[in-house]
C-alpha cells in the first residue's frame, strides 16, 4: 500500500456526463454498440458506469484508513446476503435521477436494466443479511471497517416447486459477469492444512511446537465496494476465493500425472465453491471447517500484511483492530492468531493470549442447542493439528481458573470445558469464543438475557461483565429508501430527508398519525406498493393476487421453530369454517396469505411443510367460494430482491415463533418500518418492537418464554389440545384425512403425527391464542383509518431498529472504535 493519494477524478455528475461515461463503457468494456447490445451488456455497462462515480471515494477511503491507522473493525462472517448492488450504489451516490434520465435519453429504462442483475446470495438468511446491513451502516457512519468473508462461486440455491415440493438448483450468480468485484491475485495468501506438529527447542532453549502442514491452498481476495450513503466514503468487503497453489500443481505435473494435477486443483478450489445451505443448524462437514479456516486465515494474514504499517508491533494489535466474530463460523481465527503470535512471531504464550483476548468479540445468533457448532477433535486434529494443540492449552488454562474459583467443582469444570466428551470428543466453538472473546453479545434483549440465564449461564456467572446485548437493526437505505420510494417520499415531505441516516428522526412523524390527509396518502402509498407486488408476482411467478385484500405475509427461512405451520393451521381453519358454512363468506375479511421460505435441502420436515403449504394453497384456490376471500401465494425462491417489493406491500407481518426460540428476527423490523402491523409472540426483537410501537399497535399472542419452559418441564402433551379444541381437531383432521393431498392420508401423516406426539415448538398450545389474535386483527382492519394510524405509528416509532444504531452500540459497548472524522 502506497501513501500517495491516487489521482483519479469522478465522471461529471450530470446527465451528459453520465451518458458519455455510459457509452464509453459500452464501447470500451463491453465491446459493443447500443444497437447491438444485449440487456446484459447494457446492465454491465451501467454497473461499470456507476462504479466509476464511486471509485475516487473508495480509493480515498482506503488511503485515509491506512494513513490514519485508526482502530478498525474487521467483521468476520461466513455469509453476506447482499442483495442487488446496482440499486444501492445508485442511491448511495445520488445518481438515481441522473441515471434514469441519461438512460431514457438513450431509449432505455433504468428499471428494466436493474432487473437484469442477479443478486449475490452469499448467505442463508438473517445472519447473512445482518452482516450486509452492518457493513452498509459502518460505511455510512465513516467507521474504518472491513468485511471479510468467502466468495462462494455458488450462493444459496435457487428454489423451484415441482408438484408443490421444493427442488434446489445451483445459483450460478457469476454467470452473467461480476461488475462489482475486483480480483487482486497479486495479494493472494497461502493457507496451510493438515500435516503434523513437532516439538523443538528454540535458540533461547525454550520448548516450542511447530506445524508441518501437509497441503496448501491460495486465497485470492476479491474486493467489493461498500458505499456509504452520500458521505464520500466507500468501505471494502473482501471475499476470498480458493485457488490451487502453483507449486502443488507443478509437482504433480512433473510426475507426469496430468489428471491428478487437475483433480487436486479442483480439490483446492472446492473450498469456496458453494455456500452450505443449512441455516441455524450446522452440518459438521469437513469442507465446512476448511471454508471457515480458509477465510479467517486469509483475513488475519491480509490485515497484518496489507493494512498495518511495516514493522508494526503486534503487541499493540488490539489498539488497531477488533475482529467481530459473526456467530461461531469464524471462531477458528482465535487459535490462528495465537499460532501466528506464538509460533511465527515468538510471543510468550501469556502475551499472545492477552493480545488475542482483546482482539476478538463474539456475537451469538441462536438459542437452539443443536445450532451451537461443535467440531470433532479427530477432524480438527487432522485438518489443523497445531490449532488443536492451542485449543487444548487454552482449555487447560481456563479450566485451571475454573477449578480455582469454584473450589474444584469438577461437575462445573466438565460443563464449562471447551472440549465436550460426549457423544464424541469435540470442540465447542461457542465456548471457545466465550472464553477468548473480550465480549459476548446476543442480538436482542430477550436473547441476551436467555444467553446469560441459560445457554451460557456458567460463563455469565464467571464473567458477568463480558456479557452484553446489542439489538439487531436493518439498513434504512435498502429497506426503506430503496424498497419503498413512495413511503420515503411521503416521510421526506413531512420531516425532511435527515431520517435516512438518522432514523430516530422518524419520531417526528408521530403527529402525522393523527392527520387524516397524511393517513390517506399513506394508504395510497400502500396501495401503490401492492400494485407493484401484483405486477412482480404476475410476471415472475404467474401468481395472481388481489391488491384489495389484506396482505398477510410470512417470509423467513422454513424452520419448525418459526412455526409456518401455525400460520397454515389458521388458513386451514378459515377454509374449514367457510366450506362448512359456519362462517358466511361475506363475513370474512378478504386476505391474501403470502409465504416465502427456503428449507435446508436435508431438512425433511421443513420440506414437507413447504409441500403442505403449497397443497393447501392449491385446494383453497380451487374452491370458488373460499378463493373469493382467501388466497395463499407462495412465490418460489424468496430472496432479498423479492423482499424489497414484498415487505413494503404488506399489511400484516407474521412473527410467530415459539417464545424463547427466535434470537431476534430482522424481518420483523423491516415490516414495522414499512408500516405493517405485527402479529407476534413475545419473542426475540418482537418484545422491543411492541414496547416501542405500543400494545395498541401490535397483536401480541401466545405463551411467554417462562410459560413455555414450564410446560416443557412439566411434560407437554400436544394431543390434549387436539382433544379439547374442536376447531383445532377439525383443522388437523382435514390434513390427516388427505383433504389437501388428493385423498391420500399418508402424504402428510408425518406432519400430523409429529404435531400430535411431539410438537417440539408448541404449535398446538398456541393455536387458540393465535386464532383469537387473528380475530382482533380482522376487527382492527375493518377500520382503515384506525389501521393506518397504527401503521404510521409503527413507522414513526421504529427508528431504533436502524443498523446505524446497532453499530453505535457495538462501537460503544464492544469495539471502542470511532468514525473517521475528516476525509
Ligand atoms: C439468525 C437468528 O435465527 C435470527 O433470529 C437473527 O435475527 C439473525 O440470526 C441475525 O442475528 N441466526 C442464524 O441465521 C444462524 O445461523 C446460528 O444462527
Boltz pocket constraint, residues with backbone or C-beta under 6 A from the ligand:
constraints:
  - pocket:
      binder: B
      contacts: [[A, 125], [A, 126], [A, 127], [A, 128], [A, 130], [A, 278], [A, 279], [A, 280], [A, 281], [A, 327], [A, 364], [A, 365], [A, 366], [A, 371], [A, 443], [A, 472], [A, 661], [A, 662], [A, 663], [A, 664], [A, 665], [A, 666], [A, 684]]
      max_distance: 6.0
